[in-house]
Every structure is written in structure tokens, then in C-alpha cells.
Amino acid sequence: MKRPALLRTLLLVLAASSLHAQKYSNEFLAIGVGARAHGMAGAQTAQVGDITAAYWNPAGLSEIDAPFQVAAMHAEWFVGVSQYDYISFGKSLNRDQKSFLAFSLIRLGIDNIPYTINLVNPDGTVNYDNVSSFSAADYALMASYARKLRNPAFSIGGSVKVIRRTIGSFGGAWGFGADLGVQYRKGNWMFGLQGRDLTTTFNAWSFNLTEREKEVFEQTNNEIPTGGTEITRPRFVLGAAWRTKLGQKTTLLPAVDLEFTTDGQRNVLVSSKSVNIDPRIGIEADYDGFVQLRVGVGNFQQVKEDFDPNQESLSFQPNFGVGLRLGRVQLDYALTDIGNVSQVLYSHIFSVRIDFRERNRSGAGESNL
């Protein structure tokens, strides 16, 4: 009898969620949200000032002038195999303190994975009607709050997040964590600092395998998963940005982020066993608040040469983006890895952000664009 094809899918998904690979735990939260940010390679910590700040630096929520704002993003990875979606909405709470409350949902999932454990009947015949499907998905629900301090140049914000990771009905995990961010704006200069997973995020895994599924693991000499804890250690991002005029209607905004990790050596530009530094560089040109062009560079890595493993070359990921402001609607697009020169396949990313007006005082009308 043929081995069930479930092995090729279930084991790959379980391996991707291995409890031993804690250095890269919850890496779906390292992708980032918003096409504007992706066009600038994620250089957002100092200058982000819209609802996507809940992810990049919650302190930036205090820069939102609209009483109510929503945003959404969609991207596909690995030639459409993986779907990445994001939606967020938030409301101004106090105009004097510039306080803002936001809720965000992120999902990264692979859907319609064939479940073929019952493909072959006990008598050896094949029945394709027995094939079903399942999904492997990661979710993050975030609640974020920010406000200005007594010195209005300073803003502070934080996020708490609940993480849910599922692998069909076979297993899942719950996790909890918190982020904290600060921004300082003075004149044309902006600085930001974000601490992610400051409490150390713990994912508690549990598995619910049937006897048939356990038999597949035993027949293939694989260990049956029984659960465990996955740990995401804190990381810190330091950012700086500068806004300058170029002519009467054009504004340039260069920005740089430095991400610091201390959970072991990573393949980044500055790499060591104690501290790693991963830079992200981006620039945005805005014409009259109507159209924006963006470029960015990030994901610096040392890659071994194909024909000489002893030789390494520097790989990086160049990104490009464009934005269009139509009244209270902001449309953004990003093409990551332009030229396909890095180790990451390029992806098209689309996002939209909408500002809403307040309900009129008579209460007769709803919030309008």
C-alpha cells in the first residue's frame, strides 16, 4: 500500500512550526503591513504616522488627524501559495492629548492543502472522493494605544497582541505578547524606538492527532508531536528620518531603521552571537500630497556562491512603491525585490487607507469620506 500523501504536507507544516526553531518564532509578524512601508523596505519606526503604526511603532498613532481611520492590505507569497492579509481600524479618543486607539488583525495562511490520508481504501483501491483539504494559518490580533506627552514633541504608544496558530485540526498554539514604542519629532527631524515582544512572547502548542495520523508518523519513523512552548525573544528597532522640501511642491523623506536582535547569530549585515543589526533604508518623494514614489533596500544577507561554498557575496532586497492620494483615500502599491536579485522572490503588495469624518452634530448622518 502506498504511504498516504498526507505525510508530504502534514510533516512540512509541522516542521515549519518546529518547537526547536525558537529563534524564528512568529516570523509571520516580521513581514510587515502596508504597501507604503514595503516600498520603503520597512524604514518606518521614526516617521510612520498612520494606522499601520500599530505594527511599526504604536507611538505613531498619535500623529493621526482623522477622527476615524481604517486600512487593509493583501499580498501573495510563493507564487500565490501563501496569502497575507491585514485589516485595521481605529478612533481618536482625545484631541488635546492626540490619543488614538486601534485594533488590527493579521493573517498569513496556506489554504486548500490536500488531506489524502484516506485516498487509498483498505482494499488498495484509490478513491479521490476521500480527498479533503485543510489550512495552516497564523493570526495576530492587536490592540494599540498612543498619546502625546506633556512635551508634544514626544509620543508614546503600546500594543498587546494575541497570537493564534493553527494546522488544520491537527494542532494549534495560543500566544501573548506586548510591544512599546516612542517617537520624537522636532522640526524636520524624526526619531523612533520600538521594543517588540518586550514581555517575551510565549506560544503554547497542543496537538490532536487521530490514531490513523499517529500511525503515519510511526510508519515513517517520525516523532509524534505532543506539544510544547515556543518563545519569541525581544527585539529593538531604532529609526531616524528627515523631511525636506525640494522645490515648491515636492517633499523628500529619507529614513533608516536598525533592528537589533539578541537571540543568537542571524544572517544579517552585522552578525554576531551576542548582537545582530539588520538595517532598512528607504526614501519617499511626495508631489503636492497627491502622488508618492518610494524606493527601499533591506534584507541584507551573506550568501554562499553556487560553485564555491567558501566564497560569499552580499545579497540585498530592493523595493519600489507608488502611492496615490484621492481625497481621504490613500492607495498604495509595492513591488518587493525589484530585479529579483535577492534570495526572496518578488511579491506584489496592495493596500488602502481611508480617513472618515466625524458624525455631524445633529446625529442625522453617518461618518462620511
N, C-alpha and C positions, 0 to 999 in steps of 0.2 A: 504494500500500500504506500502511496506517495505521502510524504510528510505534508501536513497542512501548510498552505501558503501563509497562514496567519503568522508563522514564525518570522517571515521576512519583514512583516510590518510591525507586529507587536514588539519584537525584540529591538528593532531600530528605534521605536518610540521610547521604550523603556530605557534604552541606552542613552538617548538624548537627555533623559531626566535622571541620570545616574546620581545616586546619593553620594557618590565619592567625588564627583566633579564640582565641589562646592565653590571653587574659585570663580566659576562662570554660572553660578546660581542666578535664576531670574534674569537671564541675559535678554529676554524679550523686552525688559524695561530699559535696556541700554540703546534701543533702536532710535527712539526719539519721535516726537509728534510735530506735525505742522510742516507743510511744504516749504514755507519761508525758512524755517530752521534748517531743513535738509539742504536747501540751496546754498546756505552759508556753512555747510559741514557741521552744524550744531554749535557754532560760536554764538551762544545766546545768553549766557549767565549774567552778563553785565547789562545788556541793553534790551532784553525781552520785556515788553510792556503790554501784552495782550493775554488772553485767557490761556494760551499754551504755557504761560509762565508757571502754571500749576505743576507742570512737569519739569521745565528747565530751571526755574528759580522762583518759588512761590512768592517771594518778595515783590516781583514784578507785577503781580495782580493789582497792586496799589496804583499803578500808572493808568489803569483803565478809566476812561472818562464816561463811557456809556453806562447807563443805569443797569442794563442787562445785555449780556453778550453770550453767543453760542459759537461753537466751532466744530468741524468734523474733518476727518482725513481718511483716505483709503489708499492702500498700497498693496502691491503683489510682489512676492519674492519667489525666487527659484522658478521662474517662468510660469507663474501663476499657481504653483503648488500650494504656497502658503499665503494666507490672506491676513493683512494687518489693518485693523480699523480702530478709530479713535473718535470719541464724541465728548464734548464738554459744554457745560453751561454754568453761568454764574451771575451774581447780582451784587450791585453796590449796596452797602449797608449804612455807611455814614459818609456823607460828602466832605465834612470837615476833616475827618481823620483819614479820608481816602481808603476806607476799609472795604474789602471785597471778599465774598465767599464764592467758591467754585466747587463743582463736582465733575469728575472726569472718569471715563471708562475706556480702557484699552483692551483689545483682544488680538491675540496672534493665534491663528489656528490652521490646522491642516484637516480638511473635511473630506468626506467620502473615501476614507481608507477602506479597501476591501477586507471584509472579515470572512475568511474562507475555511474556517475550521471544520465546517460541515459540508464542504464541497464534495468530498468523497464519501459515499454511503458505505455502511458496513460490508455490503456485498462487493465492493470495489467499483461500482458504477459512479459516474460523475453526474451530479445534479446541480446545474448553475442556479436553479431557483433557490438553493440553500445559501447563496452568497448574499450577505448583507453588508453594511458599512458602519463605520464609527468615526468619531472625530477626536483629535488630540488638540487641546486648546489651552491657552494661558490667558487669564483675565486679571486685571488690576482695577479696583475701584478706589478712587482717591477723593478725599475731602480736603480742600485747601482754603487757607485764610491768610490775608495780608492787610497791613495798615502802615501808614506813615508814623514816624516817631515825632517827638516834640521838635526836633530838628528836621524839617521837612526834606532835607537832602537825604535822609536815611529812611529806608523801608525795611520791614521785617515780615517774614511770612513762613508758614509751615504747612506740611501736608501729612496726613495719616493715610495709610493705604492698606487695603485688604486684598490679598492675592489668592486666587483660586486656579489650580492647575488640574486638568483632567485628561485622562487617557481612556476614552470610551467609558465602559462600565468596569474596566479592569482595575483602575486605581485613580487616586487623586490626592491633592495636597491643599492645605489651607496655610496661609502665611500672613504675617502682620509686620508693618514697619512704619517708619516716620522719617520725613525729610525736613530740613530747616534751611532758609535762605536769607541773605541780606543784600541790599543794593545801596549804593551811594552815588548820587548824581550831583555834579557841580559844574555849572556852565556847560561846555560841550563834552565834558568827560563823564564816563560812567564806569563804575566798578561793581563787581558782584562776587559773592561767595556762597556756594551751596554745599551742604553736607547731606549726602544721600545715605539712607539706611543707618541713621545715627544710632538707633537703638539696637542695631544688628537684626536683620530680618530673618525670622525662622519659618521654614516651611515644614510642616509635619505631614509626612506621606503615609498613606494606608492603601492596601491592595485587596481586591475582592475577586479572586480568580476561581473559576469553576474547576471541578475535578478534571474535566477534559483539557482545560487550558494548562493546569498543573502537569498533566501527563505530557503535553508538548514540551514543556521546559525540561522534564526529566529525560525524555527520549533524546533530546538534543544536548544533554549534559550542561544545561544552564541552571544557575541558581534561581530558585523560586523567590521572588521579592516578597518581603514580609513587612516593609515599612521602615521608617527612619526619619531623621531630621536633616534638612538641608539648610545651610547657613549662608546668608549674604552679608559680607562684612562692609563696614562703612567705606565710602569713597568721598573725595572732596574735589570740587571744581572751582577754580579761581579764574575770573574773567575780567577783561578790560575792553572798553570801546570808546570811540571818539567820533563825534558828529561834526561835519564841517560843510560849509557852503561851497559849491563850485558853480559860479555864475548866479543868476537871479533865481532860477527855478530848480536847480539840481543840487541835491544833498548827497554826500558820501558818508557811509557809516562802516568803517573798518572795525573788526572785532576779533579777539583772540580768547580762547579758553584753554586752560591747562587742567587736565583731570589727573588727580593723584590717587593711586591705589596702593594698598599695603598688604594685600592678601597673597603675596608670592609673586615671583617673576612672571611678567607678561611680555608678549612680543609687541612692544610699543617703541616709540622713538627713544625714550630714556628708560632703560630697563635695568633693574637690579632685584635682588632677593628681598630688599627692605622697602624700597620706594620705587614706583613706576610713574612716569609722567607721559601722558598722551595729549598732544596739542591738537587744537582745532582752530583753523583760521578762515575767516570769511569777510566779505565786503558786499555792501548793498549800495546801489545807486538809485536814488528816487528822483523822478522828474515830476515836479509840481503836485506831489501827493497822488498822482494818477497811475503811473506805471513804474515798476521797480525791476531792476536787473540785479542778479546775485551770482556770485561765484564763491566757492569754498574749497578747502583742501583739508583732509583729515585721514584717519585710519592709516597712519604711518607704521610700516612693518618692515622687518628684515626677512627677505625671502631667499631660500636656497636656490641656486641655479639648477636647472633641469639636468644639465650634463656634467655638472661639477658640484656635488653637495658641499664641498669645502668652501665654495665661494658663495657670498651672499650679496644681494642687491636691495636697495631701498625701494619699497613699494608704497604707494600712497593712493588715495581716492579723491579725484577731483569731481566737484559737483557744480551744477548750473541750475539757476532758478529764475523764474519770472513771476511778477505779481501784477494784478490789475485791481485798482480801487474804483468801484462803481457805487457812488453814494455811500451807503452804510454797509455795503457788501464788499469783502475783500476776497478775491480769487487768487490762488497761488498754485504754481506747478514747479516741480523739481525733477531733474534728471540726475540721479546719483551715478557716480563713476563714469563720467563722460569720457569717451575714448576707450573704455573698458581696459584700463592699464593696471588696475589693482587686482587683488585676488577675490574681490567681491563683484558679482555680476550686477550690472546696472539695473535700476528699477525706476519706473515712472511713479511719481507721487503727486496726488491731487488733494487740495484742502480748500475749505471755505470758512470764512468767519463773518458773522453778522452782528451788527450793533442794533439794539432796539431802543426806541424812545420810551419814555415813561407813559403810563396811562394818564390820560388827561384828567384834570381835577374834577370834572363833573362826573367822572366814572362811566361816561356813556360809551367810550371807545376802548378797544383793546390796545395793547402795545403794538406800535406800528414800526415799520422800517423807516 
